[in-house]
C-alpha cells in the first residue's frame, strides 16, 4: 500500500488503445472502412487520422468533413460499427504487462481509471472482449466528461471529481501513447504525464506535447510513480 503522506499519487488515468490495449492498427482499419461505407477515399484522410490519434473520433470526423455535422455523425457511426466488428473478431488484446501493471497500481492503494476517445459502445465492447469490466473502479469516454475528449483535460478532471481519489490534481498521473494524451494530461495539471512507446507516437512527439516521462511500456509505470514519491 502507498504510505507516503506528502505526495501520494493516488489517481492514475490510463488511455486504452495503444497504452493498455493492443489493437494492431484497428483504428486505421476502421477509419478506412467508415470512409468507404460513405463513398469517400480513405487515402485522403489517413494522415490526419494518424496525427490526431487519441482525439475524440467525432471531432476528427467533424474536421474531415468541414464541419458538416450530419456527415460527421454518419461517419462516426460507421467507424464505431467497423471497429466493433474488428473487436468482435478477437483482434484486441492487452498490451503485455498492462493487466499486471494495473494490479500493481491497485495493490499500491491507487485508484485506476481507463479512458478512451471512442464512444461508450466501443469502449464497452473492448472491455468485454478483454474481460476487463471489473478491472478498474471507473472507465470514461468523452460523453462521460461533457462531450469533449482529448486534447482537452476534461476526462482527467472528471476522473478526479468522480473518484475523489486525491485532493490536488498534481497528485494525478496520466499515461498514454499519443500527443493528445500528453496534451490532455499537461493541461489538466497532472503531476506525472507519462508517454508510452507501445502505440501511435514516438518519444519526440510525446515529449514535445507535455510528457514528463517516456516509458517503453505501461509496465514501467508502477515503479516510476513509486520513485517519484520517494
KEKE-3310 file (N, C-alpha, C; in steps of 0.2 Angstrom, whole numbers, plus 5000, padded with zeros to 4 digits):
npx = (5004:5002:5010:5015:5014:5016:5015:5005:5002:4989:4979:4977:4976:4973:4975:4967:4967:4983:4990:4986:4979:4981:4979:4983:4983:4970:4962:4965:4961:4947:4943:4946:4937:4925:4926:4925:4912:4905:4907:4919:4936:4948:4962:4964:4962:4970:4982:4979:4971:4981:4989:4981:4978:4971:4962:4945:4934:4923:4926:4937:4931:4922:4931:4937:4926:4923:4915:4902:4890:4880:4885:4897:4893:4887:4898:4905:4897:4898:4911:4912:4904:4912:4924:4919:4916:4928:4934:4925:4929:4940:4952:4959:4969:4977:4990:5006:5010:5001:4989:4995:5002:4992:4986:4996:4997:4984:4987:4996:4988:4981:4969:4963:4959:4952:4952:4946:4945:4935:4918:4905:4899:4909:4920:4915:4913:4927:4931:4923:4928:4940:4938:4938:4929:4927:4939:4944:4940:4933:4928:4930:4923:4923:4909:4906:4912:4906:4907:4918:4933:4950:4962:4958:4957:4947:4942:4952:4950:4937:4939:4945:4936:4925:4930:4936:4949:4961:4966:4972:4975:4988:4992:4989:4991:4994:4994:4998:4999:4999:5001:4990:4986:4996:4995:4982:4985:4994:4988:4978:4985:4991:5003:5012:5015:5015:5022:5020:5028:5021:5012:5004:5013:5030:5044:5049:5038:5029:5036:5037:5024:5021:5025:5031:5038:5045:5041:5045:5034:5018:5021:5031:5026:5021:5033:5039:5030:5031:5045:5044:5038:5047)
npy = (4994:5012:5023:5035:5051:5063:5066:5058:5049:5045:5044:5037:5039:5031:5029:5019:5011:5007:5010:5003:4993:4983:4985:4983:4992:4994:5005:5013:5004:5004:5017:5018:5009:5015:5027:5021:5016:5027:5032:5038:5042:5034:5037:5050:5054:5048:5053:5064:5057:5049:5058:5064:5054:5048:5058:5063:5053:5058:5072:5071:5067:5078:5088:5082:5082:5095:5102:5098:5092:5082:5073:5070:5064:5052:5046:5044:5034:5024:5021:5017:5005:4998:4997:4990:4978:4973:4971:4962:4951:4946:4954:4962:4964:4963:4975:4969:4966:4975:4972:4967:4978:4987:4980:4980:4994:4996:4988:4996:5005:5014:5023:5018:5023:5020:5028:5034:5039:5034:5030:5026:5014:5007:5007:4999:4987:4984:4982:4971:4961:4959:4955:4964:4972:4973:4977:4990:5004:5014:5019:5030:5039:5052:5057:5055:5065:5077:5078:5083:5076:5071:5083:5090:5093:5087:5073:5068:5077:5074:5061:5064:5071:5062:5051:5056:5053:5060:5075:5085:5090:5089:5077:5068:5055:5053:5043:5038:5035:5044:5061:5069:5063:5067:5081:5082:5077:5087:5099:5097:5098:5087:5079:5069:5065:5053:5046:5032:5020:5011:5013:5025:5036:5043:5045:5058:5066:5064:5070:5083:5087:5087:5077:5071:5061:5047:5030:5013:5005:5003:4995:4999:5009:5008:5007:5019:5029:5026:5029:5042:5047:5045)
npz = (5000:4997:5007:5008:5015:5010:4996:4989:4975:4970:4960:4945:4928:4914:4896:4884:4870:4862:4874:4886:4879:4865:4848:4836:4825:4822:4823:4811:4801:4804:4802:4788:4783:4787:4780:4767:4767:4767:4754:4752:4749:4758:4758:4757:4770:4779:4784:4792:4802:4808:4814:4823:4833:4847:4849:4852:4842:4835:4834:4825:4813:4811:4808:4796:4788:4786:4795:4793:4801:4801:4791:4798:4809:4803:4798:4810:4816:4807:4809:4822:4821:4812:4820:4831:4825:4822:4834:4839:4832:4839:4839:4847:4862:4878:4881:4883:4900:4904:4912:4923:4928:4931:4941:4950:4953:4959:4970:4977:4982:4974:4964:4949:4933:4917:4901:4885:4868:4861:4858:4870:4868:4860:4869:4879:4872:4870:4883:4887:4878:4882:4895:4905:4913:4926:4930:4934:4944:4938:4921:4907:4894:4881:4881:4894:4901:4898:4884:4877:4871:4872:4865:4876:4894:4900:4903:4912:4923:4926:4930:4942:4949:4950:4957:4968:4973:4975:4983:4976:4959:4955:4961:4953:4940:4923:4909:4892:4874:4864:4857:4860:4871:4880:4879:4885:4898:4902:4902:4911:4923:4929:4940:4935:4919:4908:4894:4883:4873:4865:4856:4845:4844:4844:4854:4853:4849:4860:4870:4866:4867:4881:4889:4904:4907:4898:4894:4890:4890:4898:4908:4916:4924:4938:4945:4942:4947:4961:4963:4961:4972:4982)
capx = (5000:5005:5010:5019:5009:5017:5014:5003:5000:4984:4974:4981:4972:4976:4972:4966:4971:4990:4993:4984:4976:4985:4974:4986:4981:4962:4959:4966:4957:4940:4943:4946:4930:4920:4926:4922:4905:4902:4909:4925:4943:4952:4969:4964:4961:4974:4987:4976:4969:4987:4991:4976:4977:4969:4957:4938:4933:4918:4929:4941:4926:4920:4937:4937:4920:4922:4910:4896:4888:4876:4890:4902:4889:4886:4905:4907:4893:4901:4918:4911:4902:4918:4929:4916:4916:4935:4934:4921:4933:4945:4958:4962:4972:4980:4997:5010:5011:4996:4985:4999:5004:4986:4985:5001:4995:4979:4990:4999:4982:4980:4963:4965:4953:4953:4949:4946:4942:4930:4911:4904:4898:4915:4924:4912:4915:4934:4931:4920:4932:4946:4936:4940:4923:4928:4946:4946:4934:4929:4930:4927:4923:4921:4902:4905:4915:4903:4907:4925:4938:4957:4967:4955:4959:4940:4942:4956:4947:4931:4941:4947:4929:4921:4933:4939:4955:4966:4964:4975:4976:4995:4993:4986:4996:4991:4998:4995:5003:4998:5002:4984:4986:5001:4992:4977:4987:4998:4983:4974:4989:4993:5010:5016:5012:5019:5021:5022:5030:5018:5006:5004:5018:5036:5047:5050:5031:5027:5040:5035:5017:5020:5027:5036:5042:5043:5042:5045:5028:5014:5023:5036:5023:5021:5039:5040:5026:5034:5051:5043:5036:5052)
capy = (5000:5018:5026:5042:5056:5070:5067:5051:5050:5040:5044:5035:5039:5027:5028:5012:5008:5009:5011:4997:4988:4982:4983:4981:4996:4993:5012:5015:5000:5006:5023:5016:5005:5020:5031:5018:5015:5033:5033:5043:5039:5035:5039:5057:5056:5044:5057:5067:5052:5047:5064:5065:5048:5050:5063:5060:5052:5063:5078:5070:5067:5085:5091:5079:5084:5103:5104:5095:5088:5076:5069:5068:5059:5046:5043:5041:5028:5019:5020:5013:4999:4994:4995:4985:4971:4970:4969:4955:4946:4944:4957:4966:4960:4968:4977:4965:4969:4980:4970:4966:4985:4989:4976:4983:5001:4995:4985:5001:5009:5019:5022:5017:5025:5019:5032:5032:5043:5030:5031:5021:5007:5004:5006:4993:4981:4982:4979:4964:4957:4958:4953:4970:4976:4974:4978:4996:5007:5019:5020:5036:5041:5059:5059:5055:5071:5083:5078:5085:5071:5074:5085:5094:5089:5085:5066:5068:5081:5070:5056:5067:5073:5056:5046:5059:5049:5064:5082:5090:5087:5087:5070:5063:5053:5052:5039:5037:5034:5049:5068:5071:5061:5071:5087:5082:5077:5093:5104:5095:5099:5081:5079:5065:5064:5048:5043:5025:5019:5005:5015:5029:5042:5042:5049:5066:5069:5064:5075:5089:5089:5088:5071:5072:5055:5042:5024:5008:5002:5004:4990:5003:5015:5007:5009:5026:5033:5024:5033:5050:5048:5044)
capz = (5000:4997:5014:5008:5017:5007:4989:4987:4968:4971:4955:4939:4922:4908:4890:4882:4864:4861:4880:4889:4874:4859:4843:4829:4820:4820:4822:4804:4798:4805:4798:4781:4782:4788:4774:4761:4768:4765:4747:4752:4748:4765:4757:4758:4777:4784:4788:4798:4807:4812:4818:4829:4837:4854:4849:4851:4835:4831:4832:4819:4808:4810:4804:4789:4784:4786:4800:4791:4807:4799:4788:4803:4814:4799:4798:4817:4817:4803:4812:4828:4819:4809:4825:4835:4821:4822:4841:4840:4829:4843:4836:4853:4867:4882:4880:4888:4906:4906:4917:4929:4930:4934:4948:4955:4955:4964:4976:4980:4985:4969:4960:4942:4928:4910:4897:4878:4863:4857:4861:4876:4865:4858:4875:4882:4868:4871:4890:4887:4874:4887:4902:4910:4915:4934:4932:4937:4948:4933:4914:4905:4887:4881:4883:4902:4903:4895:4877:4875:4873:4871:4869:4882:4900:4904:4906:4918:4928:4928:4935:4949:4953:4951:4962:4974:4975:4978:4984:4971:4953:4955:4963:4947:4935:4916:4904:4886:4869:4859:4858:4863:4878:4883:4880:4890:4905:4904:4903:4917:4929:4932:4942:4931:4912:4906:4887:4882:4866:4863:4852:4839:4843:4846:4860:4852:4849:4866:4875:4863:4869:4888:4893:4910:4907:4892:4896:4885:4890:4904:4913:4920:4927:4945:4948:4941:4952:4967:4963:4961:4979:4987)
cpx = (5004:5005:5013:5014:5010:5015:5011:4999:4994:4978:4978:4976:4975:4972:4971:4970:4978:4993:4992:4981:4979:4979:4977:4984:4974:4959:4959:4961:4949:4939:4942:4939:4925:4920:4923:4915:4901:4904:4915:4931:4947:4959:4970:4964:4966:4979:4985:4974:4975:4989:4987:4974:4976:4964:4950:4937:4928:4921:4934:4936:4923:4925:4937:4932:4918:4917:4903:4894:4884:4881:4895:4899:4888:4893:4907:4903:4896:4908:4917:4909:4908:4923:4926:4916:4923:4936:4931:4925:4939:4952:4961:4964:4976:4988:5001:5012:5006:4992:4989:5001:4998:4985:4990:5000:4989:4982:4993:4994:4980:4973:4965:4959:4956:4949:4950:4943:4936:4923:4910:4903:4904:4919:4921:4913:4922:4934:4929:4925:4938:4944:4938:4935:4924:4935:4948:4939:4930:4932:4926:4928:4922:4914:4902:4908:4912:4904:4914:4930:4945:4958:4964:4957:4952:4940:4946:4953:4940:4933:4942:4940:4925:4923:4935:4945:4960:4963:4967:4977:4984:4997:4990:4992:4992:4996:4995:5001:5003:5000:4996:4984:4990:4998:4986:4979:4991:4993:4979:4978:4992:5001:5014:5012:5016:5017:5024:5024:5027:5012:5008:5010:5024:5038:5047:5043:5028:5030:5038:5029:5016:5022:5032:5041:5040:5045:5042:5037:5024:5017:5028:5033:5023:5027:5041:5037:5030:5041:5050:5041:5041:5055)
cpy = (5006:5021:5032:5047:5062:5071:5060:5052:5044:5040:5043:5035:5036:5027:5020:5010:5011:5010:5005:4991:4989:4980:4983:4986:4996:5000:5014:5011:5002:5012:5022:5013:5010:5025:5028:5017:5021:5036:5038:5039:5040:5037:5046:5059:5053:5048:5061:5063:5050:5052:5066:5059:5050:5055:5060:5059:5056:5069:5077:5070:5074:5089:5089:5081:5091:5105:5102:5090:5082:5071:5066:5063:5052:5042:5040:5035:5022:5017:5015:5006:4995:4992:4989:4978:4968:4968:4962:4949:4944:4948:4962:4962:4965:4969:4972:4968:4974:4978:4969:4973:4988:4986:4979:4990:5000:4992:4990:5006:5014:5017:5022:5019:5024:5024:5031:5038:5040:5032:5025:5014:5003:5002:5000:4987:4979:4979:4972:4959:4955:4955:4958:4974:4978:4976:4984:4999:5011:5019:5026:5036:5048:5061:5059:5061:5077:5083:5080:5079:5075:5078:5089:5090:5086:5078:5065:5071:5077:5064:5058:5068:5067:5052:5049:5056:5053:5071:5087:5087:5085:5080:5065:5061:5051:5048:5038:5037:5039:5056:5071:5069:5065:5078:5087:5082:5083:5098:5103:5097:5093:5082:5075:5064:5059:5046:5036:5024:5012:5006:5019:5033:5040:5046:5056:5069:5069:5069:5082:5092:5088:5082:5073:5066:5051:5035:5019:5006:5004:5000:4994:5008:5014:5009:5016:5030:5032:5028:5040:5052:5048:5050)
cpz = (5000:5004:5014:5009:5013:5000:4986:4980:4967:4965:4948:4933:4916:4902:4889:4876:4863:4868:4884:4885:4868:4854:4836:4824:4818:4819:4814:4800:4798:4802:4791:4779:4782:4782:4768:4761:4766:4758:4747:4751:4755:4764:4758:4765:4781:4788:4793:4804:4811:4816:4824:4833:4844:4855:4849:4844:4831:4830:4826:4813:4806:4806:4797:4785:4784:4790:4798:4797:4805:4796:4793:4808:4810:4799:4805:4818:4813:4806:4818:4826:4816:4815:4829:4832:4822:4829:4842:4837:4833:4842:4841:4858:4872:4880:4885:4894:4909:4912:4924:4932:4934:4941:4953:4957:4960:4971:4980:4983:4981:4966:4953:4937:4921:4906:4889:4874:4859:4861:4866:4873:4863:4864:4878:4878:4869:4878:4890:4883:4878:4893:4907:4913:4923:4935:4936:4940:4943:4926:4911:4897:4886:4883:4891:4905:4900:4887:4874:4877:4873:4865:4875:4888:4904:4907:4912:4924:4931:4932:4942:4953:4954:4956:4968:4977:4978:4979:4979:4965:4952:4958:4958:4943:4928:4912:4898:4880:4863:4861:4862:4870:4882:4884:4885:4897:4907:4906:4909:4924:4932:4934:4938:4924:4908:4899:4887:4875:4863:4858:4846:4838:4846:4852:4859:4852:4856:4871:4872:4866:4876:4892:4898:4910:4901:4894:4890:4884:4897:4910:4918:4924:4935:4948:4947:4946:4959:4968:4964:4968:4984:4990)
residu = (UNK:UNK:UNK:UNK:UNK:UNK:UNK:UNK:UNK:UNK:UNK:UNK:UNK:UNK:UNK:UNK:UNK:UNK:UNK:UNK:UNK:UNK:UNK:UNK:UNK:UNK:UNK:UNK:UNK:UNK:UNK:UNK:UNK:UNK:UNK:UNK:UNK:UNK:UNK:UNK:UNK:UNK:UNK:UNK:UNK:UNK:UNK:UNK:UNK:UNK:UNK:UNK:UNK:UNK:UNK:UNK:UNK:UNK:UNK:UNK:UNK:UNK:UNK:UNK:UNK:UNK:UNK:UNK:UNK:UNK:UNK:UNK:UNK:UNK:UNK:UNK:UNK:UNK:UNK:UNK:UNK:UNK:UNK:UNK:UNK:UNK:UNK:UNK:UNK:UNK:UNK:UNK:UNK:UNK:UNK:UNK:UNK:UNK:UNK:UNK:UNK:UNK:UNK:UNK:UNK:UNK:UNK:UNK:UNK:UNK:UNK:UNK:UNK:UNK:UNK:UNK:UNK:UNK:UNK:UNK:UNK:UNK:UNK:UNK:UNK:UNK:UNK:UNK:UNK:UNK:UNK:UNK:UNK:UNK:UNK:UNK:UNK:UNK:UNK:UNK:UNK:UNK:UNK:UNK:UNK:UNK:UNK:UNK:UNK:UNK:UNK:UNK:UNK:UNK:UNK:UNK:UNK:UNK:UNK:UNK:UNK:UNK:UNK:UNK:UNK:UNK:UNK:UNK:UNK:UNK:UNK:UNK:UNK:UNK:UNK:UNK:UNK:UNK:UNK:UNK:UNK:UNK:UNK:UNK:UNK:UNK:UNK:UNK:UNK:UNK:UNK:UNK:UNK:UNK:UNK:UNK:UNK:UNK:UNK:UNK:UNK:UNK:UNK:UNK:UNK:UNK:UNK:UNK:UNK:UNK:UNK:UNK:UNK:UNK:UNK:UNK:UNK:UNK:UNK:UNK:UNK:UNK:UNK:UNK:UNK:UNK:UNK:UNK:UNK:UNK)
# end
